[in-house]
């Protein structure tokens, strides 16, 4: 990732997290965690009640590990801001998926379900 993009993402993340902290009473019960590498800005977001759950469908299974998903509590605006800047995203839960659909990175037709829990992945190429 080039330095100006990295600085821009850092500023966006700082502003988003500041807004999240300023509106602590306005939380929508989601967690967001940033995973960075030299080339990627990956956002993991989940509905908070899913932390620790093991989910299974007919084709696969997933465990919503706190170590991967549980970063900062975040409101919808913060989640959408971070998702829009992500190069990759792992999104699970009704509220989290709704944010991803609203900001245009997930097509509802591409969402898979574990029972009634929606999940999607987002990648840029």
C-alpha positions in Angstrom: 0.0 0.0 0.0 1.4 3.4 -0.8 2.2 5.8 2.0 -0.4 8.5 1.1 -3.2 5.8 1.0 -2.0 4.4 4.3 -2.0 7.8 6.0 -5.5 8.5 4.5 -6.8 5.2 5.9 -5.1 6.0 9.3 -6.9 9.4 9.4 -10.2 7.8 8.4 -9.8 5.1 11.1 -8.9 7.7 13.7 -11.9 9.9 12.8 -14.3 6.9 12.7 -13.1 5.6 16.1 -13.3 9.1 17.6 -16.9 9.4 16.4 -17.7 5.9 17.8 -16.3 6.9 21.2 -18.2 10.2 21.1 -21.5 8.4 20.5 -21.1 5.6 23.0 -24.7 5.8 23.9 -25.6 5.4 20.2 -24.0 2.0 19.7 -25.6 -0.6 17.5 -24.0 -3.6 19.2 -21.3 -4.3 16.6 -17.6 -4.9 16.9 -15.1 -3.9 14.3 -11.5 -4.9 14.2 -8.8 -3.7 11.7 -6.2 -6.2 10.4 -3.5 -4.6 8.4 -0.7 -5.9 6.2 1.6 -4.0 3.9 -0.9 -4.4 1.0 -4.3 -4.8 2.7 -6.7 -3.0 5.0 -9.0 -5.7 6.2 -12.0 -5.0 8.3 -13.7 -7.7 10.4 -17.1 -6.7 11.6 -19.8 -8.7 13.5 -22.9 -8.2 15.6 -21.7 -8.3 19.2 -24.1 -11.1 20.3 -22.3 -13.5 17.9 -18.9 -13.4 19.6 -17.9 -17.0 20.6 -20.7 -18.7 18.6 -20.0 -21.6 16.4 -22.3 -21.6 13.3 -22.9 -24.3 10.8 -24.7 -24.6 7.5 -24.9 -27.4 5.0 -21.6 -26.4 3.3 -19.3 -25.0 6.0 -18.9 -23.8 9.5 -17.5 -20.7 11.2 -16.6 -19.7 14.7 -16.9 -16.0 15.5 -13.7 -15.7 17.5 -13.2 -12.7 19.7 -9.5 -12.6 18.7 -10.5 -11.9 15.1 -13.7 -9.8 15.4 -13.8 -8.1 18.7 -12.0 -4.8 18.4 -13.9 -1.6 19.1 -17.6 -1.2 19.6 -18.9 0.7 16.6 -22.1 2.4 15.3 -23.4 2.0 11.8 -21.7 5.1 10.4 -18.3 4.0 11.7 -18.8 0.5 10.3 -19.8 1.9 6.9 -16.9 4.3 6.8 -14.4 1.6 7.6 -16.0 -0.9 5.2 -15.9 1.7 2.3 -12.1 2.0 2.9 -11.4 -1.7 3.2 -9.5 -3.8 0.6 -11.0 -6.9 2.3 -13.8 -7.4 4.7 -15.2 -10.3 6.7 -18.8 -9.5 7.8 -21.2 -11.5 9.9 -24.5 -10.7 11.5 -27.7 -8.9 10.5 -26.7 -5.4 11.5 -23.2 -5.8 10.1 -24.4 -7.1 6.7 -27.0 -4.3 6.5 -24.2 -1.8 6.8 -22.2 -3.5 4.1 -25.2 -3.6 1.8 -26.0 0.1 2.5 -22.5 1.2 1.7 -22.5 -0.8 -1.5 -19.8 -3.4 -1.0 -22.0 -6.4 -0.6 -24.7 -7.6 -3.0 -27.6 -9.2 -0.9 -27.6 -12.1 -3.4 -24.0 -13.0 -2.4 -24.8 -13.4 1.3 -24.7 -16.9 2.8 -26.6 -17.9 5.9 -25.8 -20.0 8.9 -29.4 -20.5 10.0 -30.7 -16.9 10.3 -27.2 -15.4 10.6 -25.9 -13.8 7.4 -22.2 -13.8 6.4 -20.3 -12.2 3.5 -16.8 -11.7 2.4 -15.5 -8.7 0.4 -12.4 -8.5 -1.7 -10.9 -5.9 -4.0 -8.8 -7.1 -6.9 
